[in-house]
Amino acid sequence: MNIKFLILSFLISVKSFGCKCENMSIQESFKYADFVFTGKVYDIVEIPSGFKTLNNYLSKIQINTIYKSETYGEFYKKEAVLFSSRLRSCDLSYEKNTEYLIFGYIEPDTGLLYSEFCTYTRPLKNVTKDELKILQELEKEYLNQDEYAVVKPFTEDFELETNKPDIYIKKLKRKTDLAESRYEALKAEHRNLTILLCIILGILVLGISLMFGKRKDASR
């Protein structure tokens, strides 16, 4: 049997299981994204992937509002290109003439952006006013952390990309970091709940003690 057909069959079977990743909140999506912005997709180009039925897509997007631009401030200002591949089950695809809120990651080898199902990326019409306010607050916090965050030249890092982890290692680190942060949050929640239960138990014990004390006084 043709080896290419075997590989294709395997990829299709993996794809059928769908994307497996933890859904991130808007805050978590902002934290881990390289580039956060709103924009309108005005053109989509289909390109070969090496398999006849599984092409890749380049979605050209006109940028409207930038909330976070980590080291890419001089690279993406007015337009960006979003890469999506049907070979990667978590990749998001886009619709032409639709506005989106994008939480994007950088493709180290190409400089293109991509986003995933587990992020808070979605059509802008599905984003509430409260969520946009949250984004504005996150943007302020981000800029306060590093006043040079949006002006640091992209070319400064681009030459060193070959020494950085590839996309899959970066994704694994992101998942590990996310799992650890959620574990710490659960620990804190459990600790607070334990303290609250101890306080309630103490109040109950004190109440029972007072009640029995009153009964003894009444029986005398």
Residue pairs with C-beta under 8 A, 6 or more apart in sequence:
4 51
8 51
8 53
8 54
11 51
11 54
11 87
12 54
14 89
15 86
15 87
15 89
17 89
18 89
19 89
19 90
19 116
19 117
19 118
20 89
20 90
21 90
21 116
21 117
21 118
21 175
22 118
22 175
22 178
22 179
22 182
23 118
24 32
24 118
24 119
24 120
24 178
25 120
26 120
26 131
26 134
26 135
26 138
27 134
27 138
28 178
28 181
29 36
29 103
29 119
29 120
29 121
30 36
30 67
30 68
30 103
30 120
30 135
30 138
30 142
32 103
32 105
32 174
32 177
32 178
33 68
33 70
33 103
33 104
33 105
33 119
34 68
34 70
34 71
34 72
34 104
34 105
34 106
34 113
35 66
35 68
35 69
35 70
35 72
35 76
35 80
35 102
35 103
35 104
35 105
35 106
35 113
36 66
36 67
36 68
36 69
36 101
36 102
36 103
36 104
36 135
36 139
37 63
37 64
37 65
37 66
37 67
37 68
37 69
37 76
37 80
37 101
37 102
37 104
38 63
38 64
38 65
38 67
38 99
38 100
38 101
38 102
38 124
39 61
39 62
39 63
39 64
39 80
39 99
39 100
39 102
40 61
40 62
40 64
40 97
40 98
40 99
40 100
41 59
41 60
41 61
41 82
41 94
41 95
41 96
41 97
41 98
41 99
41 100
42 60
42 61
42 62
42 96
42 97
43 59
43 60
43 96
44 57
44 58
44 59
44 60
44 94
44 96
45 57
45 58
45 59
45 60
46 55
46 56
46 57
47 55
47 56
47 57
47 58
48 55
48 56
49 55
49 56
49 85
49 86
49 87
51 87
54 85
54 86
54 87
55 86
56 83
56 84
56 85
56 86
56 87
57 83
57 84
57 85
57 93
57 94
58 81
58 82
58 83
58 112
59 81
59 82
59 83
59 84
59 93
59 94
60 79
60 80
60 81
60 82
61 79
61 80
61 81
61 82
61 94
61 100
61 102
62 78
62 79
63 76
63 77
63 78
63 79
63 80
64 99
66 76
66 77
66 150
67 135
67 136
67 138
67 139
67 142
68 138
68 139
68 142
68 149
69 76
69 149
69 150
70 149
71 152
71 153
71 154
71 156
71 157
72 106
72 154
73 149
73 150
73 151
73 152
73 153
73 154
74 151
74 153
74 154
74 155
75 111
75 154
76 113
80 104
80 113
81 112
81 113
82 92
82 94
82 102
82 104
82 112
82 113
82 114
82 115
83 91
83 107
83 110
83 112
83 113
83 114
84 91
84 92
84 93
84 94
84 114
85 91
90 116
90 117
90 118
91 114
91 115
91 116
92 114
92 115
92 116
92 117
92 119
92 121
94 100
95 123
98 123
99 123
99 124
99 125
100 121
100 122
100 123
100 124
101 120
101 121
101 122
101 123
101 124
101 127
101 135
102 113
102 115
102 121
103 115
103 119
103 120
103 121
104 113
104 114
104 115
104 121
105 113
105 114
105 115
105 116
105 167
105 170
106 112
106 113
107 113
107 114
107 167
108 161
108 164
108 166
108 167
108 170
109 161
109 166
111 158
115 121
142 149
143 149
143 150
164 170
165 173
